[in-house]
Amino acid sequence: MQKRFLILGGTGFIGSHLCDALLSAGHTVRLFNRLGRPLYRKFAEHEQVELMSGDFYSTADVEQAVLGCHVIFHLISTTLPKSSNDDPIYDVESNVIATLRLLNAARHSGVEKIVFVSSGGTVYGVPRSVPISETHPTNPVCSYGIGKLTIEKYLHLYKILHGLNYCILRLANPFGERQRVNAAQGAVAVFMNRAIHNLPIEIWGDGSVVRDYIYITDIADALVKAAFYSGKERLFNIGSGNGKSLNDILAEIEGLLDRPVARTYLPGRVFDVPANVLDIVHAQKHLAWSPQVSFKEGLARTLRWLENPHGKD
């Protein structure tokens, strides 16, 4: 039986690449996005894609979106790590409570599985050691991470109470084509865009903060594998398994552009843990997944897209 996949946040950065991966494999995809969100590309007549706009916080919209779908990819988040602490009540209401409404709609409509994008960069908090495995203690230092972790716990509860199957991917920092270059997160795309336009790059702290960066097509591949995974494991770190500091990224960009880039160092932020690198052995073993695109190659692809975002010669 052919499956229909629902992508919540389907025209966003991660969702659009996931959509392309599913469509290229011949699957039927329903994209759910907020009202007014533009499409990231035109779809061919043969591509089996449905478009649906609505409000994730609306029970009626969510119930309509899940109807007839077999697998849901939950990619929506209304906050960022930086902004979540400004209003934790909004963070909980718009993410945790809205997700509970989704879970209720999913179990009542017969959804087979939910694949949830969690945050490998925030749920663990300050790591005791790196790389960080899925069994590492979870002590988030921002509301964003607490919300992600809470949703993980509710997915487990709904599996126990209602048999709703799920899989959780704790993602490292994604980068690549279609990432917003004027956003408050996404260091690679933001840095690269400013560098090619000869604008100074702002660094929070001294640039020594280390993160795990994973190219977007590798994330899409992991999401697809998670959807079809039938084993007992339900939680996976998805990253490169290697760390790079912000200064390392700047050095890579300078090497790619063959020139120095201007930078400004600002005071560090309280929610930025010193280092976060994910252990991906669990995903390699059980999902048969490994990253295929190196940071250097991903950076080169991102540069080509920024220089030619619409693919014109």
N, C-alpha and C positions, 0 to 999 in steps of 0.2 A: 504494500500500500504506500502510495506517495504521501509524504508528509508536508504539512504546511507550517512554515516557521514564522513566528512573530518576532520582530526586532523592535523593542521599545527604545527609541532613540536611533531609528534606522538610517537617518540621513546625516548623523553626526560623524565625527572623525572615525571612531572605532566601528560604529554601525554601518557606515557606507562601505568600508572595506569588507566587513563580514557579509553584507548584502551581495557584493560582487562575487565573493567566494562561493556563496550558496547558489547564486544564479548561474555561475559558470559551470557548476556541477549539475545543473538541470532541476534544482529544487524550486518549489513555490514559496515566495516570500511576501509577507505583509509588513509594511513599514508603518510604524506609529510614531508620529512626531507632533510637537506642539503647533498650534495654528500659526500660519505665516512663515513657517520654516521652509526655505527654498530647497528644491531638489539639487543634489550635488552633480547630477548628470541626467541626460535623456536616456530613457530605456528603450531598447529595441522591441519590436512587436512580438518577437518570439520569446522574450523574457517574461517569465511568469511572476509578475510583481504587482501587488496591490498597495495602494497608497491610502493612508488614513490619518487624518489630523484630529487632535483632541487635547484634552487636559489630563495629565497623568493623575491629578488630584481628584478628577471626576469619576465617581463610581460608574456612572452610565457609560462614559467614554471607554473606560478600561474594560468593562464587561463586553461592550461591542467589539473591542479590539481582539480579545482573546477567543471570541466565538469561532469555533471550527478549527482552531490551531492546535497542533500536536506538541510543539516545543516552543517555549518562550525564551528569548534572550533579553535579560533585564540589564540594560546599559544606562538607564537614566539616573542622573544625580542632579539635584537642583543647587548644590553648593560645591565649593572647592575647599581643600584643607585650610587655605588662608582665610576664607570668608566664613566658614562654618562656626568658628568660635564667637563671631560677632553677634550671632543670634541662634543659639542652640535650639530654642523652641521652634523656630521656623525650620531648622535643619531636621528635627525629629518629625514635625508635622508633614513636611513636604516629601520626605524620603522614607522614614520608617512607617508611619501611619499609611501613607499612600501605597507602600509595598504590601502592607497587610490587606488592604482592599484588593490588590492584585492577586494575592494568594487565595483569598476567598473566591474571587471570580474564577481563578484557574481551577480550583478543585471542583467547583460547581459545574464548570463547562467541560470537564473531562480532559484537561491538559495532561499530557504524559510526563513532561519534564520542564523544569525551569533551570536555565543556565544563568548564573548571577555573576556579574563582574564586581568583585570586591577590590580592596586596595592593599597590595603587598607593601606599599610604601608607608601606610599609616596605622594599620591594625596592630602591628607588633610594638609600636612605640620605640623607645630607645633600646636597641638590641644588646643582649648580653654578649653575643659573639656573631660574627658573620663568616660565611653566608648563613642566612636565616632559614631554618626548615619550618615546615607546617606545624611542628610540635612546639615551637618556641612560644613562651608566654605572650599573651596579648594584653598590652597596656597602652592603648592609644593616648596621645597627648593633644588630640584635637577632636572636636565634635564629629567631624567628617568620618574619622576612623571608628569612633564609637558607634555611629549610625550604621556603617558598613558591617561591623561586627554584630550588632544587634539583629540586622537582617539575616545574617548567617545563622544566628541562633533560632530565629523564627522559621527559617527554611527547615532546619532540623526538627523543630517541633511539629510543623505541618506534615513532615514525612512520618513521624510517629503517630500523630492523631488521625491523619487523613490519607496516608499513603502517597502523598504528592512527591514524586521523585525530583531530585535536584542535583546540581553540580556547581561548585563554587570555584572561580578562578581568581586568585589574588594576584593582580597584575603589578608588574614593575612599571616604570615610567615609559609610556609609549611615545614613539616619535615617527614621523614620516609624512608623506603627502596628505594634504587636506587638513593638517593640524592648524588650528587658528594661531596666527602669528601675532595677534594683539591681545591674547588672553593672559590671565594671571598665572597660568601654569603652562608647562610644555617648554622647558628650557632650550631644547635643541632647535625647534622651529623658530622660537622667539629670537634666540641668539643669532641663528643663521640669517634670518630676515634682516635684522638690524645690521649685521656685518656687511651684507651685500649692498646695503643702502648707506654704508659709511656712517652709521649712527652709533653712539656709544652704548655699550652693553652694561646694564646694571646688575651687580652681583650682591646678593644678600650675604653678608659675612665676608670671610677672607678667601672664599673660593675653594676651601678644602672639603666642603660637604660632598660626600660620596653617595652616588645613587646608581641603581641598576637600570639601564636603558634597553628597551626591546623594540625592534622595528615592527611596524604596524601589520605587515602581512603575516608575520609569525604569530601575532596575537589572533588574527582572523583564523589562521590554521588551528590554533589551540582551541578556539571557541567551537569550531566545527567538530573537531575530534571529541570535545567534551559532550556535544549534543548526541553523538552516536556511541559514546562510551557506555558499556553495559555492566561494568564491574561494580564492586562494592565500595570503592573509594569515592569520596565526594568533595575533597578539598585539595586544590593544587596551586602551588606557586608557579607563576608564569613570568619568566624574566630571561635575561641573558646568562645569569650566573656570574657576571663580572661587573665590577664597580668602576665608575669613572667620576672624578671630581669635576666641579664646574670649571676649574682651571684646565683640567684635561680636555674638556669639550672645547674650550676656547683655543687651546693649542691645536686640536684636530681641525677646527674651522680655519685657523690661520694657515695650517699646512695645505688644506684643500684650496683656499683662495690664493695662497702664495703671497700673503702680505699680513702685516699685523692688524689687529682690530682694537679699537679704543674700548676701554672698560672703566667703570666706576664702581668702587666698593662701598657698600652701605652697611649699616649695623645689622647683625644677624637677627633672625627671627626665632622666637621661643619654641615654635612647633617644628623647626627643622632639626631633626636628629642628626648626629654627626655622620653616620654611615648607615646605608641600607642596601644590602645585596642579597638576593634571594637564592636559596638552594633549590634547584629545579630537578633534582634526581627523581623525585616522586613522580613528576609529570613525564619525565623521560621513560620511566619504567612502566607506568600504568596507562598513560595516554599514547605511548609510542610517539611522543612529540619532542622535538628539539628545535631550537632556533636555527634558521637556515641563512639569515642575512647578518653579516657582521656589522658592527657599529660603523666602520669606515665606509662600507658599501651603502648602508642605509643613509649615512650622512650625504654621500654623493648623490643618491637618488632624491633626497630631500632638496638638495641644492638645485638639481635639474628642474624639479617641479616648481620651486620658488621663482626660478628664472623664466619658466614657461608653464604657468599654472593651468592653462587651457589646452595644452598639448598641440599648439599651433607651430608650424615650421617657420 
